[in-house]
Amino acid sequence: MILVTTNVELEDTMDLSQDIKELNETINRESAFIESLFSEIGKRLVGQRYMVERLLIGLLCNGHVLLEGVPGLAKTLTVRTLSNIISTGFQRIQFTPDLLPADLIGTLIYNQNTGEFTTKKGPIFSNIILADEINRAPAKVQSALLEAMQERQVTIGSNTYQLDEPFLVLATQNPIEQEGTYPLPEAQVDRFMLKIIIGYPSRREETEIMRRMSKDTEIPVNPVITTDDIKKARDLVDRIYMDEKVENYIIDIVMATRTPGEYKLEDLKNLIEYGASPRASIFLSRAAKAHAFIRRRGFTTPEDVRAICPDVLRHRIIVSYEAEAEDITPDDVIKKILDQIEVP
């Protein structure tokens, strides 16, 4: 009886290995556009591969991305370049203190000749939306994005309109300490799959930026992928294999943000006000698969999870006043958790 069970398990393992091998070959073939994409973006951008990778992960996972950094770090240029490389619709919306929800989603206009209302759709009706400096608009405008981001639909008057796929909000924001900024509502921040912190370039990169951008002409880039390519890539990302041990690793990380004492992280008890929501587990799993896809693999590893973990969790962990007083950030908390949780 034991021998039969062992043989069945062996056959299942062999079948799984064969499936992963075939998936690896498929992904290696279908992900060839990744290098072309980085090559085209590299014509305009110097460095910033980390930011470009995270934007691509959001695109592959159908998840929105929030980029935070001081002005002048090429956040807007990166998003605009990405839209140029994809043959799809693009709209840039500049958020300002006097922006109204109708300026974003559209409104009803009364026609005096016919006595009827007609719908005028706003700039949200596109594929890639650049919400530039999103935290310079008041909360009611920021909240107008919620339905579009979560439900992929917009309600104007009594009518609801579905948004075209792919639909992706790539928002930029300045650090909240800067003049004229409003903190984003927690409900909206949680809708973003990733929050990316953009830092300054190195001396070598800045020298190359200065040389390249001192000319008055914009560097042209060529489209390398279509919306069909994106949909096909998303299907492949969904098929990427994730072992049960990696799934448990993700759950342990997320649970440690809620009950750190159970993971021998007693020093974090008073530093975390609210832990990550279940949406964090979902997004961490999907982002790890996309990270593996970019590296042209058909299976995920714990390193995929560790690489993407700060971007998924940093805006979902609310630190306490005690942590703020000690200058402890969500990134510090995440590092302690990753150092403590055993890697499978």
MILUMKE-716605 format. One record per residue (C-alpha): residue in one letter; residue number from 0; x, y, z. Coordinates in pm, whole numbers, m for minus. Last residue first. Layout:
REM MILUMKE-716605
<"A" NUM <X Y Z>>;
...
This chain:
REM MILUMKE-716605
<"P" 343 <1160 2811 276>>;
<"V" 342 <1283 3145 415>>;
<"E" 341 <1226 3171 791>>;
<"I" 340 <1057 3495 894>>;
<"Q" 339 <1289 3712 1105>>;
<"D" 338 <1490 3911 850>>;
<"L" 337 <1182 3963 633>>;
<"I" 336 <989 4092 934>>;
<"K" 335 <1267 4329 1038>>;
<"K" 334 <1295 4463 684>>;
<"I" 333 <917 4517 664>>;
<"V" 332 <921 4721 986>>;
<"D" 331 <1204 4942 859>>;
<"D" 330 <1014 4993 531>>;
<"P" 329 <704 5093 731>>;
<"T" 328 <915 5374 882>>;
<"I" 327 <1074 5409 1226>>;
<"D" 326 <1164 5771 1304>>;
<"E" 325 <1147 5705 1682>>;
<"A" 324 <853 5942 1724>>;
<"E" 323 <694 5789 1416>>;
<"A" 322 <722 5443 1572>>;
<"E" 321 <559 5563 1894>>;
<"Y" 320 <284 5731 1694>>;
<"S" 319 <206 5391 1547>>;
<"V" 318 <291 5258 1201>>;
<"I" 317 <26 5194 938>>;
<"I" 316 <128 4904 713>>;
<"R" 315 <m50 4895 378>>;
<"H" 314 <157 5162 201>>;
<"R" 313 <489 4979 258>>;
<"L" 312 <343 4633 187>>;
<"V" 311 <343 4578 m190>>;
<"D" 310 <659 4774 m275>>;
<"P" 309 <843 4631 28>>;
<"C" 308 <756 4269 m74>>;
<"I" 307 <869 4279 m440>>;
<"A" 306 <1222 4148 m395>>;
<"R" 305 <1138 3924 m98>>;
<"V" 304 <859 3746 m288>>;
<"D" 303 <1071 3688 m599>>;
<"E" 302 <1351 3568 m370>>;
<"P" 301 <1114 3312 m217>>;
<"T" 300 <1095 3151 m563>>;
<"T" 299 <828 3157 m833>>;
<"F" 298 <793 2923 m1130>>;
<"G" 297 <774 2956 m1509>>;
<"R" 296 <1085 3170 m1536>>;
<"R" 295 <1169 3447 m1783>>;
<"R" 294 <1314 3693 m1531>>;
<"I" 293 <1026 3926 m1615>>;
<"F" 292 <795 3627 m1563>>;
<"A" 291 <940 3561 m1216>>;
<"H" 290 <864 3921 m1112>>;
<"A" 289 <514 3877 m1258>>;
<"K" 288 <464 3570 m1038>>;
<"A" 287 <591 3758 m731>>;
<"A" 286 <351 4044 m813>>;
<"R" 285 <54 3807 m820>>;
<"S" 284 <137 3651 m483>>;
<"L" 283 <216 3984 m320>>;
<"F" 282 <m104 4132 m465>>;
<"I" 281 <m324 3861 m316>>;
<"S" 280 <m149 3859 21>>;
<"A" 279 <m163 4240 41>>;
<"R" 278 <m536 4242 m45>>;
<"P" 277 <m580 4039 273>>;
<"S" 276 <m503 4365 463>>;
<"A" 275 <m162 4464 600>>;
<"G" 274 <m122 4548 968>>;
<"Y" 273 <m262 4842 1159>>;
<"E" 272 <m99 5040 1442>>;
<"I" 271 <242 4873 1413>>;
<"L" 270 <524 4999 1638>>;
<"N" 269 <393 4879 1973>>;
<"K" 268 <395 4513 1876>>;
<"L" 267 <714 4540 1667>>;
<"D" 266 <954 4461 1955>>;
<"E" 265 <763 4137 2017>>;
<"L" 264 <874 3998 1680>>;
<"K" 263 <893 3633 1781>>;
<"Y" 262 <651 3533 1502>>;
<"E" 261 <340 3507 1720>>;
<"G" 260 <424 3846 1872>>;
<"P" 259 <410 4012 1529>>;
<"T" 258 <32 3960 1505>>;
<"R" 257 <m87 4185 1222>>;
<"T" 256 <234 4254 1025>>;
<"A" 255 <347 3896 1096>>;
<"M" 254 <32 3771 924>>;
<"V" 253 <147 3927 597>>;
<"I" 252 <493 3769 613>>;
<"D" 251 <360 3430 725>>;
<"I" 250 <100 3430 445>>;
<"I" 249 <368 3499 183>>;
<"Y" 248 <589 3218 319>>;
<"N" 247 <289 2983 319>>;
<"E" 246 <240 3053 m53>>;
<"V" 245 <613 2991 m113>>;
<"K" 244 <586 2655 66>>;
<"E" 243 <275 2569 m138>>;
<"D" 242 <475 2607 m458>>;
<"M" 241 <384 2879 m704>>;
<"Y" 240 <368 2786 m1072>>;
<"I" 239 <319 3056 m1334>>;
<"R" 238 <m20 3017 m1504>>;
<"D" 237 <m153 3361 m1406>>;
<"V" 236 <163 3520 m1549>>;
<"L" 235 <98 3340 m1878>>;
<"D" 234 <m253 3485 m1905>>;
<"R" 233 <m114 3831 m1829>>;
<"A" 232 <144 3791 m2107>>;
<"K" 231 <m131 3710 m2359>>;
<"K" 230 <m331 4015 m2249>>;
<"I" 229 <m23 4237 m2275>>;
<"D" 228 <66 4105 m2621>>;
<"D" 227 <m292 4172 m2734>>;
<"T" 226 <m262 4529 m2603>>;
<"T" 225 <37 4577 m2832>>;
<"I" 224 <412 4562 m2776>>;
<"V" 223 <725 4721 m2926>>;
<"P" 222 <616 5078 m3001>>;
<"N" 221 <919 5285 m3107>>;
<"V" 220 <1097 5558 m2913>>;
<"P" 219 <1199 5909 m3021>>;
<"I" 218 <1442 6125 m2816>>;
<"E" 217 <1286 6466 m2760>>;
<"T" 216 <1471 6760 m2916>>;
<"D" 215 <1610 7053 m2713>>;
<"K" 214 <1940 6886 m2626>>;
<"S" 213 <2065 6904 m2266>>;
<"M" 212 <1876 6583 m2194>>;
<"R" 211 <2143 6334 m2298>>;
<"R" 210 <2444 6509 m2151>>;
<"M" 209 <2274 6597 m1822>>;
<"I" 208 <2123 6250 m1789>>;
<"E" 207 <2466 6090 m1852>>;
<"T" 206 <2623 6302 m1577>>;
<"E" 205 <2333 6221 m1346>>;
<"E" 204 <2382 5850 m1405>>;
<"R" 203 <2752 5869 m1315>>;
<"R" 202 <2679 6072 m1001>>;
<"S" 201 <2407 5828 m893>>;
<"P" 200 <2039 5903 m949>>;
<"Y" 199 <1813 6035 m669>>;
<"G" 198 <1549 5807 m518>>;
<"I" 197 <1204 5694 m626>>;
<"I" 196 <985 5517 m370>>;
<"I" 195 <742 5279 m541>>;
<"K" 194 <398 5198 m403>>;
<"L" 193 <252 4886 m557>>;
<"M" 192 <m96 4737 m601>>;
<"F" 191 <m269 5069 m553>>;
<"R" 190 <m622 5023 m422>>;
<"D" 189 <m490 5037 m64>>;
<"V" 188 <m391 5402 m118>>;
<"Q" 187 <m752 5479 m206>>;
<"A" 186 <m902 5338 111>>;
<"E" 185 <m627 5499 323>>;
<"P" 184 <m719 5845 191>>;
<"L" 183 <m425 6020 16>>;
<"P" 182 <m240 6283 220>>;
<"Y" 181 <m283 6634 78>>;
<"T" 180 <4 6836 m70>>;
<"G" 179 <44 7214 m105>>;
<"E" 178 <398 7249 33>>;
<"Q" 177 <606 6932 63>>;
<"E" 176 <598 6710 371>>;
<"I" 175 <357 6477 191>>;
<"P" 174 <635 6357 m40>>;
<"N" 173 <532 6433 m400>>;
<"Q" 172 <293 6203 m580>>;
<"T" 171 <282 6019 m909>>;
<"A" 170 <m4 5797 m1021>>;
<"L" 169 <m1 5519 m1278>>;
<"V" 168 <m363 5416 m1324>>;
<"L" 167 <m402 5117 m1556>>;
<"F" 166 <m688 5011 m1777>>;
<"P" 165 <m607 4739 m2031>>;
<"E" 164 <m884 4703 m2108>>;
<"D" 163 <m1154 4960 m2182>>;
<"L" 162 <m1359 5117 m1905>>;
<"Q" 161 <m1720 5013 m1852>>;
<"Y" 160 <m1977 5292 m1837>>;
<"T" 159 <m2251 5327 m1576>>;
<"N" 158 <m2549 5554 m1642>>;
<"S" 157 <m2766 5731 m1384>>;
<"G" 156 <m2557 6049 m1374>>;
<"I" 155 <m2204 5951 m1475>>;
<"T" 154 <m2087 5622 m1320>>;
<"V" 153 <m1741 5498 m1413>>;
<"Q" 152 <m1618 5138 m1448>>;
<"R" 151 <m1303 4936 m1391>>;
<"E" 150 <m1445 4832 m1053>>;
<"Q" 149 <m1147 4908 m830>>;
<"M" 148 <m960 5184 m1011>>;
<"A" 147 <m1262 5347 m1175>>;
<"E" 146 <m1470 5331 m859>>;
<"L" 145 <m1189 5479 m647>>;
<"L" 144 <m1078 5758 m883>>;
<"A" 143 <m1344 5999 m761>>;
<"S" 142 <m1190 5957 m416>>;
<"Q" 141 <m887 6162 m519>>;
<"V" 140 <m1121 6437 m634>>;
<"K" 139 <m1311 6438 m304>>;
<"A" 138 <m983 6426 m108>>;
<"P" 137 <m840 6752 m240>>;
<"A" 136 <m589 6762 m530>>;
<"R" 135 <m213 6802 m482>>;
<"N" 134 <m185 6437 m378>>;
<"I" 133 <m226 6309 m734>>;
<"E" 132 <88 6483 m857>>;
<"D" 131 <29 6347 m1209>>;
<"A" 130 <m244 6088 m1251>>;
<"L" 129 <m105 5924 m1564>>;
<"I" 128 <m384 5711 m1703>>;
<"I" 127 <m302 5420 m1934>>;
<"N" 126 <m601 5280 m2120>>;
<"S" 125 <m838 5573 m2176>>;
<"F" 124 <m1172 5694 m2044>>;
<"I" 123 <m1036 5875 m1736>>;
<"P" 122 <m1001 6182 m1959>>;
<"G" 121 <m1369 6269 m1908>>;
<"K" 120 <m1676 6153 m2097>>;
<"K" 119 <m1934 6408 m2200>>;
<"T" 118 <m2277 6256 m2161>>;
<"T" 117 <m2577 6422 m2321>>;
<"F" 116 <m2876 6567 m2140>>;
<"E" 115 <m3191 6639 m2336>>;
<"G" 114 <m3397 6947 m2419>>;
<"T" 113 <m3314 6902 m2787>>;
<"N" 112 <m3204 7256 m2866>>;
<"Q" 111 <m3107 7348 m2511>>;
<"N" 110 <m2862 7056 m2481>>;
<"Y" 109 <m2780 6996 m2114>>;
<"I" 108 <m2435 6851 m2046>>;
<"L" 107 <m2386 6551 m1817>>;
<"T" 106 <m2037 6504 m1669>>;
<"G" 105 <m1693 6351 m1712>>;
<"I" 104 <m1471 6125 m1499>>;
<"L" 103 <m1181 6356 m1416>>;
<"D" 102 <m1294 6713 m1472>>;
<"A" 101 <m1629 6607 m1324>>;
<"P" 100 <m1449 6518 m998>>;
<"L" 99 <m1328 6881 m976>>;
<"L" 98 <m970 7013 m990>>;
<"D" 97 <m908 7337 m796>>;
<"P" 96 <m621 7204 m580>>;
<"T" 95 <m442 7061 m887>>;
<"F" 94 <m406 6713 m1035>>;
<"Q" 93 <m259 6709 m1385>>;
<"I" 92 <m426 6433 m1584>>;
<"R" 91 <m221 6265 m1856>>;
<"Q" 90 <m410 6038 m2092>>;
<"F" 89 <m282 5740 m2292>>;
<"G" 88 <m445 5497 m2534>>;
<"T" 87 <m258 5188 m2658>>;
<"S" 86 <26 5074 m2880>>;
<"I" 85 <271 5026 m2594>>;
<"I" 84 <614 5188 m2627>>;
<"N" 83 <466 5537 m2619>>;
<"S" 82 <275 5451 m2298>>;
<"L" 81 <599 5345 m2132>>;
<"T" 80 <762 5671 m2240>>;
<"R" 79 <480 5872 m2079>>;
<"V" 78 <514 5674 m1756>>;
<"T" 77 <891 5722 m1746>>;
<"L" 76 <874 6092 m1834>>;
<"T" 75 <623 6154 m1554>>;
<"K" 74 <845 5990 m1293>>;
<"A" 73 <1163 6147 m1435>>;
<"L" 72 <1316 6241 m1095>>;
<"G" 71 <1244 6613 m1129>>;
<"P" 70 <996 6663 m845>>;
<"V" 69 <1055 6471 m520>>;
<"G" 68 <952 6108 m511>>;
<"E" 67 <654 5879 m482>>;
<"L" 66 <523 5649 m753>>;
<"L" 65 <184 5481 m707>>;
<"V" 64 <103 5181 m926>>;
<"H" 63 <m229 5028 m1032>>;
<"G" 62 <m264 4655 m1087>>;
<"N" 61 <m353 4458 m1400>>;
<"C" 60 <m85 4206 m1302>>;
<"L" 59 <131 4242 m1615>>;
<"L" 58 <96 4622 m1618>>;
<"G" 57 <172 4652 m1246>>;
<"I" 56 <478 4430 m1294>>;
<"L" 55 <585 4653 m1585>>;
<"L" 54 <563 4960 m1363>>;
<"R" 53 <771 4776 m1103>>;
<"E" 52 <1036 4685 m1360>>;
<"V" 51 <1051 5046 m1487>>;
<"M" 50 <1106 5178 m1133>>;
<"Y" 49 <1387 4930 m1060>>;
<"R" 48 <1543 4995 m1402>>;
<"Q" 47 <1572 5363 m1305>>;
<"G" 46 <1906 5398 m1492>>;
<"V" 45 <1912 5664 m1764>>;
<"L" 44 <1582 5704 m1941>>;
<"R" 43 <1518 5817 m2297>>;
<"K" 42 <1684 5547 m2508>>;
<"G" 41 <1668 5309 m2211>>;
<"I" 40 <1291 5288 m2254>>;
<"E" 39 <1347 5129 m2594>>;
<"S" 38 <1598 4875 m2460>>;
<"F" 37 <1385 4793 m2159>>;
<"L" 36 <1091 4715 m2390>>;
<"S" 35 <1303 4511 m2629>>;
<"E" 34 <1434 4312 m2331>>;
<"I" 33 <1082 4235 m2214>>;
<"F" 32 <952 4156 m2566>>;
<"A" 31 <1114 3810 m2550>>;
<"S" 30 <863 3713 m2281>>;
<"E" 29 <669 3479 m2514>>;
<"R" 28 <962 3245 m2588>>;
<"N" 27 <1105 3213 m2238>>;
<"I" 26 <749 3194 m2109>>;
<"T" 25 <665 2901 m2336>>;
<"E" 24 <988 2717 m2254>>;
<"N" 23 <937 2767 m1882>>;
<"L" 22 <576 2649 m1913>>;
<"E" 21 <695 2328 m2081>>;
<"K" 20 <946 2267 m1802>>;
<"I" 19 <686 2350 m1537>>;
<"D" 18 <444 2098 m1689>>;
<"Q" 17 <717 1831 m1710>>;
<"S" 16 <813 1887 m1347>>;
<"L" 15 <447 1862 m1245>>;
<"D" 14 <401 1537 m1437>>;
<"M" 13 <716 1393 m1275>>;
<"T" 12 <596 1496 m929>>;
<"D" 11 <251 1343 m992>>;
<"E" 10 <416 1019 m1111>>;
<"L" 9 <631 1008 m798>>;
<"E" 8 <330 1068 m575>>;
<"V" 7 <147 783 m744>>;
<"N" 6 <449 556 m705>>;
<"T" 5 <482 643 m336>>;
<"T" 4 <114 571 m277>>;
<"V" 3 <147 233 m446>>;
<"L" 2 <457 143 m241>>;
<"I" 1 <283 238 84>>;
<"M" 0 <0 0 0>>;
